[in-house]
């Protein structure tokens, strides 16, 4: 996969168009600019941009970060948009897409719930002349015009390297490692696992590590993750490290470990740099997370979507091979960053998480210790 970042010019795209946005199942709504609407009537309108987010349960990022940054970019460009959240419901996902197209969307940005549902939506949109973007997750066998995400194999590699670092720091000998993987229907989860297994498998093969329970969590469901990990720990009480694919799954494992007074003793990984995940790192219960600068991802997506809405055909800086169709999908891939105790401050400095949200109660002292400003 070739990596690169589009020049972020969305904020500079001044379009005389009334701003519209309607809230979906996920809550948040946009506002309407009366003055923008007046000027819109006098000038030609670019098409409306529809965005479908997957849920708010698997990760807080979709509502707290992605929605916010996409809205900011669309508002800065003064384009019409509609952002809705399918809340994990595949039928609702398809219904929202149909409504968006009926209501005039000429560009559709989706985060699929699974490749099957995503493909159906993308193919229908294409048949009606609607340009499409796969956001964060590639729809295998799909027909998206573009794909914008992070280098997800590298995300997994950073997780695997993180777990090795934390186990090494604890001087663990032949540790039994459990793998708590993401949803089996999410291509990203497959890429994450390819990345961390690329780090861990040689350790298993050499006998340095012992491969323990290895299980995927349907729909990234944190409650199910807790149940799965509890069963893992019951069947293998000597688990010494947990490769959890994101912060939500990591917190589910930590909750179970706390019951056995093993939190802080068994390193746990994560991803997404959520407030909860960062607080777990500050507390010493989680060894690391992976930070993905969502604003860069949202801005790159918005730039593509805005250009498409104006009838342009923007160039992407790279491509990704769809392993199901064999198609090379024009892509923008961004670099992830590993976060440990001493780099939690980087996430705050970047504006992704606020100090007020992170450094509450008992975490205030830990924030000071970690150099959070």
C-alpha positions as CSV (number, residue, x, y, z in Angstrom):
1,X,0.0,0.0,0.0
2,X,1.3,3.4,-0.9
3,X,0.8,6.1,1.7
4,X,0.2,9.8,1.4
5,X,-2.0,12.7,2.6
6,X,-4.0,15.0,0.3
7,X,-3.4,18.7,0.7
8,X,-6.1,19.8,3.1
9,X,-7.8,22.7,1.3
10,X,-11.4,22.1,2.4
11,X,-11.4,25.1,4.7
12,X,-10.4,27.3,1.8
13,X,-13.2,26.2,-0.5
14,X,-15.6,29.1,-0.2
15,X,-18.8,28.1,-1.8
16,X,-21.9,30.3,-1.7
17,X,-24.4,27.8,-0.5
18,X,-26.8,27.5,2.4
19,X,-25.7,25.1,5.1
20,X,-28.1,22.3,5.9
21,X,-27.7,19.3,8.1
22,X,-30.1,16.9,9.7
23,X,-29.5,14.6,12.6
24,X,-29.8,10.9,12.4
25,X,-30.2,8.0,14.8
26,X,-26.9,9.0,16.4
27,X,-28.1,12.3,17.8
28,X,-26.2,15.5,16.7
29,X,-27.6,17.9,14.2
30,X,-26.2,20.7,12.1
31,X,-27.7,24.2,11.9
32,X,-29.0,26.1,8.9
33,X,-27.6,29.4,7.8
34,X,-30.3,31.8,6.7
35,X,-27.8,34.1,5.0
36,X,-26.2,31.2,3.2
37,X,-29.6,30.0,2.0
38,X,-30.3,33.4,0.5
39,X,-27.0,33.4,-1.5
40,X,-27.5,29.8,-2.5
41,X,-30.7,30.7,-4.4
42,X,-28.8,33.1,-6.5
43,X,-26.0,30.7,-7.5
44,X,-25.6,27.2,-8.7
45,X,-25.5,24.6,-5.9
46,X,-22.9,21.8,-5.7
47,X,-24.4,18.5,-4.6
48,X,-25.3,17.6,-1.1
49,X,-22.9,15.3,0.9
50,X,-24.3,12.4,2.9
51,X,-22.2,10.7,5.6
52,X,-23.3,7.5,7.4
53,X,-21.4,6.6,10.6
54,X,-21.6,3.1,12.0
55,X,-22.5,3.3,15.6
56,X,-21.6,5.0,18.9
57,X,-21.2,1.8,20.9
58,X,-18.0,0.2,19.5
59,X,-16.0,3.4,20.0
60,X,-16.8,6.9,21.2
61,X,-14.8,8.4,18.3
62,X,-17.6,8.3,15.8
63,X,-19.7,10.8,17.6
64,X,-17.1,12.7,19.6
65,X,-14.5,13.1,16.9
66,X,-15.5,12.1,13.3
67,X,-18.9,13.8,13.3
68,X,-17.3,17.0,14.8
69,X,-14.4,17.2,12.4
70,X,-16.5,16.4,9.3
71,X,-19.1,19.0,10.3
72,X,-16.3,21.6,10.8
73,X,-14.9,20.9,7.4
74,X,-18.2,21.0,5.6
75,X,-19.3,24.2,7.4
76,X,-16.0,25.9,6.6
77,X,-16.6,25.1,2.9
78,X,-20.3,26.1,3.2
79,X,-21.6,23.0,1.6
80,X,-24.8,21.1,2.2
81,X,-24.4,18.0,4.3
82,X,-26.3,15.3,6.2
83,X,-24.5,13.2,8.8
84,X,-26.4,10.3,10.4
85,X,-25.5,7.3,12.5
86,X,-26.8,3.8,11.8
87,X,-26.2,2.8,15.5
88,X,-25.1,-0.7,14.4
89,X,-28.4,-1.5,12.6
90,X,-27.8,-2.9,9.1
91,X,-31.4,-2.2,8.0
92,X,-31.2,1.3,9.2
93,X,-27.9,1.8,7.4
94,X,-29.5,0.9,4.1
95,X,-32.6,3.0,4.8
96,X,-30.5,6.1,5.7
97,X,-28.5,5.7,2.4
98,X,-31.8,5.4,0.4
99,X,-33.1,8.6,2.1
100,X,-29.9,10.5,1.5
101,X,-30.0,9.7,-2.2
102,X,-33.7,10.5,-2.4
103,X,-33.0,13.8,-0.7
104,X,-30.4,14.9,-3.2
105,X,-27.1,13.5,-2.1
106,X,-24.6,13.4,-4.9
107,X,-21.8,12.2,-2.7
108,X,-22.1,9.4,-0.2
109,X,-19.5,8.7,2.5
110,X,-19.9,5.5,4.5
111,X,-18.3,3.6,7.3
112,X,-19.7,0.1,6.6
113,X,-21.0,-2.2,9.3
114,X,-19.8,-5.1,7.2
115,X,-18.8,-5.5,3.6
116,X,-22.0,-7.1,2.4
117,X,-24.2,-4.2,3.6
118,X,-21.7,-1.7,2.5
119,X,-21.4,-3.2,-1.0
120,X,-25.2,-3.1,-1.4
121,X,-25.3,0.6,-0.5
122,X,-22.3,1.5,-2.7
123,X,-23.6,-0.3,-5.7
124,X,-27.0,1.3,-5.5
125,X,-25.5,4.7,-5.1
126,X,-23.2,4.1,-8.1
127,X,-26.2,3.0,-10.2
128,X,-27.8,6.3,-9.5
129,X,-24.8,8.4,-10.4
130,X,-23.8,9.1,-6.8
131,X,-20.0,9.3,-6.0
132,X,-18.9,7.3,-3.0
133,X,-16.1,7.2,-0.4
134,X,-15.2,4.4,1.9
135,X,-14.3,6.2,5.2
136,X,-12.0,4.4,7.6
137,X,-13.1,0.9,6.6
138,X,-12.7,-0.6,3.1
139,X,-15.8,-2.3,1.7
140,X,-14.5,-5.6,0.2
141,X,-16.0,-6.2,-3.2
142,X,-17.4,-2.7,-3.1
143,X,-17.4,0.1,-5.7
144,X,-16.3,3.1,-3.7
145,X,-14.7,5.8,-5.8
146,X,-12.1,6.5,-3.0
147,X,-11.0,5.1,0.3
148,X,-9.6,7.2,3.2
149,X,-8.2,5.6,6.3
150,X,-5.0,4.9,8.3
151,X,-2.4,2.3,7.4
152,X,-4.3,-0.3,9.4
153,X,-1.7,-3.1,9.1
154,X,0.7,-0.6,10.7
155,X,-1.8,0.0,13.5
156,X,-1.7,-3.7,14.3
157,X,2.1,-3.8,14.1
158,X,2.3,-0.9,16.6
159,X,-0.1,-2.8,18.9
160,X,2.1,-6.0,18.7
161,X,5.3,-4.0,19.2
162,X,3.6,-2.3,22.2
163,X,2.7,-5.5,23.9
164,X,6.2,-6.8,23.4
165,X,7.6,-3.6,24.9
166,X,5.3,-3.8,27.9
167,X,6.0,-7.5,28.5
168,X,9.8,-6.9,28.2
169,X,9.5,-4.0,30.7
170,X,7.9,-6.5,33.1
171,X,10.6,-9.0,32.4
172,X,7.9,-11.6,31.6
173,X,9.2,-15.1,30.8
174,X,7.4,-17.2,28.3
175,X,4.2,-15.2,28.8
176,X,0.9,-16.6,27.7
177,X,-0.7,-14.0,25.4
178,X,-4.5,-13.7,24.7
179,X,-5.7,-12.0,21.6
180,X,-9.1,-10.2,21.7
181,X,-9.7,-9.3,18.1
182,X,-12.2,-6.9,16.5
183,X,-15.3,-7.8,14.6
184,X,-14.8,-10.6,12.0
185,X,-16.9,-8.7,9.5
186,X,-14.7,-5.6,9.7
187,X,-11.8,-5.6,7.2
188,X,-9.9,-3.2,9.4
189,X,-9.9,-5.9,12.2
190,X,-8.4,-8.3,9.7
191,X,-5.7,-5.8,8.9
192,X,-5.0,-5.1,12.6
193,X,-4.6,-8.8,13.3
194,X,-2.3,-9.3,10.4
195,X,-0.2,-6.5,11.8
196,X,0.1,-7.7,15.4
197,X,0.3,-11.4,14.4
198,X,3.2,-10.4,12.2
199,X,5.0,-9.3,15.4
200,X,3.7,-12.0,17.8
201,X,3.8,-15.1,15.6
202,X,7.7,-15.2,15.5
203,X,7.6,-15.0,19.3
204,X,5.2,-18.0,19.5
205,X,7.3,-19.9,16.9
206,X,10.5,-19.3,18.9
207,X,8.9,-20.3,22.2
208,X,9.6,-16.9,23.7
209,X,5.8,-16.4,24.0
210,X,3.0,-19.0,24.4
211,X,0.0,-18.4,22.2
212,X,-3.1,-18.3,24.4
213,X,-6.8,-17.9,23.6
214,X,-7.5,-16.1,20.3
215,X,-11.0,-14.9,19.6
216,X,-12.9,-12.2,17.7
217,X,-15.6,-10.0,19.2
218,X,-18.7,-9.8,17.1
219,X,-19.6,-6.2,16.2
220,X,-16.8,-4.8,18.4
221,X,-19.4,-5.3,21.3
222,X,-17.7,-4.4,24.5
223,X,-20.1,-6.3,26.7
224,X,-19.5,-9.4,24.6
225,X,-15.8,-8.8,24.9
226,X,-16.0,-8.8,28.7
227,X,-17.9,-12.2,28.6
228,X,-15.4,-13.6,26.1
229,X,-12.3,-12.5,28.1
230,X,-13.8,-13.8,31.3
231,X,-14.1,-17.2,29.6
232,X,-10.5,-16.9,28.4
233,X,-9.2,-16.1,31.8
234,X,-11.2,-19.0,33.3
235,X,-9.8,-21.5,30.8
236,X,-6.3,-20.0,31.1
237,X,-5.7,-18.2,34.5
238,X,-2.1,-17.6,33.7
239,X,-2.7,-15.1,30.8
240,X,0.2,-12.6,31.1
241,X,-0.6,-10.3,28.2
242,X,-3.7,-9.2,26.3
243,X,-3.6,-7.9,22.7
244,X,-6.9,-6.1,22.7
245,X,-7.7,-4.5,19.3
246,X,-9.2,-1.2,20.6
247,X,-9.6,0.7,23.8
248,X,-13.2,-0.5,24.3
249,X,-12.1,-4.2,24.2
250,X,-9.1,-3.4,26.3
251,X,-11.3,-1.8,29.0
252,X,-13.6,-4.9,28.9
253,X,-10.5,-7.1,29.6
254,X,-9.3,-4.7,32.3
255,X,-12.6,-4.8,34.1
256,X,-12.3,-8.6,34.3
257,X,-8.7,-8.4,35.4
258,X,-9.7,-6.1,38.2
259,X,-12.0,-8.7,39.6
260,X,-8.9,-11.0,40.0
261,X,-6.7,-8.1,41.2
262,X,-4.6,-8.6,38.0
263,X,-5.0,-5.1,36.6
264,X,-1.7,-3.4,36.1
265,X,0.1,-6.8,36.3
266,X,-1.1,-8.0,32.9
267,X,-0.3,-5.6,30.1
268,X,-3.3,-4.7,27.8
269,X,-3.2,-2.9,24.5
270,X,-5.7,-0.7,22.8
271,X,-6.5,1.7,20.0
272,X,-8.3,5.0,19.3
273,X,-6.8,7.0,22.2
274,X,-10.2,7.4,23.9
275,X,-10.5,9.3,27.2
276,X,-11.2,6.0,28.9
277,X,-8.2,4.3,27.2
278,X,-5.8,7.2,28.1
279,X,-7.1,7.1,31.7
280,X,-6.4,3.4,31.9
281,X,-2.9,4.1,30.7
282,X,-2.4,6.9,33.3
283,X,-3.7,4.4,35.9
284,X,-1.2,1.8,34.8
285,X,-3.9,-0.7,33.8
286,X,-3.4,-0.4,30.0
287,X,0.1,-0.4,28.6
288,X,-0.5,1.5,25.3
289,X,-3.0,2.7,22.7
290,X,-2.7,3.8,19.1
291,X,-3.6,7.3,18.2
292,X,-5.1,8.1,14.9
293,X,-5.4,11.8,14.1
294,X,-9.1,11.7,13.2
295,X,-9.1,15.3,12.1
296,X,-6.6,14.6,9.3
297,X,-8.7,11.6,8.2
298,X,-11.9,13.7,8.3
299,X,-10.3,16.7,6.5
300,X,-8.9,14.5,3.8
301,X,-12.3,12.9,3.3
302,X,-14.1,16.2,3.3
303,X,-11.7,17.6,0.7
304,X,-12.5,14.6,-1.6
305,X,-16.2,14.8,-0.9
306,X,-16.4,18.6,-1.6
307,X,-14.5,18.2,-4.9
308,X,-16.8,15.4,-6.0
309,X,-19.9,17.4,-5.0
310,X,-18.6,20.1,-7.5
311,X,-18.3,17.5,-10.3
312,X,-14.5,17.3,-10.1
313,X,-12.4,14.1,-10.1
314,X,-9.7,14.7,-7.5
315,X,-6.5,12.6,-7.6
316,X,-5.7,10.4,-4.6
317,X,-2.1,10.0,-3.5
318,X,-2.1,6.2,-3.3
319,X,-4.2,3.0,-3.8
320,X,-5.2,-0.1,-1.9
321,X,-5.9,-3.5,-3.4
322,X,-9.4,-4.8,-2.7
323,X,-8.5,-8.4,-1.9
324,X,-12.0,-9.6,-2.9
325,X,-12.4,-7.9,-6.3
326,X,-8.8,-7.3,-7.1
327,X,-9.6,-3.7,-7.8
328,X,-7.0,-0.9,-7.0
329,X,-9.0,1.6,-5.0
330,X,-7.7,5.2,-5.1
331,X,-6.8,5.9,-1.5
332,X,-5.4,8.3,1.1
333,X,-3.6,6.5,4.0
334,X,-2.5,8.3,7.1
335,X,0.1,7.3,9.7
336,X,-0.9,6.1,13.2
337,X,1.1,6.8,16.4
338,X,1.7,4.6,19.4
339,X,0.9,6.2,22.8
340,X,2.4,5.2,26.1
341,X,2.3,6.9,29.6
342,X,4.9,9.5,28.6
343,X,3.2,10.4,25.3
344,X,-0.4,10.7,26.5
345,X,0.4,14.5,26.5
346,X,0.8,14.3,22.7
347,X,-2.9,13.4,22.3
348,X,-4.0,16.4,24.4
349,X,-1.6,18.7,22.7
350,X,-3.0,17.7,19.4
351,X,-6.5,18.8,20.6
352,X,-8.1,15.3,20.2
353,X,-8.8,15.0,23.9
354,X,-9.1,17.9,26.3
355,X,-7.3,18.1,29.6
356,X,-10.6,18.9,31.3
357,X,-12.1,15.6,30.2
358,X,-9.0,13.5,30.8
359,X,-7.6,14.9,34.0
360,X,-10.6,14.5,36.3
361,X,-10.6,13.4,40.0
362,X,-7.8,11.0,40.8
363,X,-6.3,11.4,37.2
364,X,-5.3,15.0,37.9
365,X,-2.2,13.9,39.7
366,X,-1.4,11.3,37.1
367,X,-1.8,13.9,34.3
368,X,0.8,16.1,36.1
369,X,3.1,13.2,36.4
370,X,2.7,12.4,32.7
371,X,3.4,16.1,31.7
372,X,-0.1,16.8,30.4
373,X,-0.4,20.6,29.9
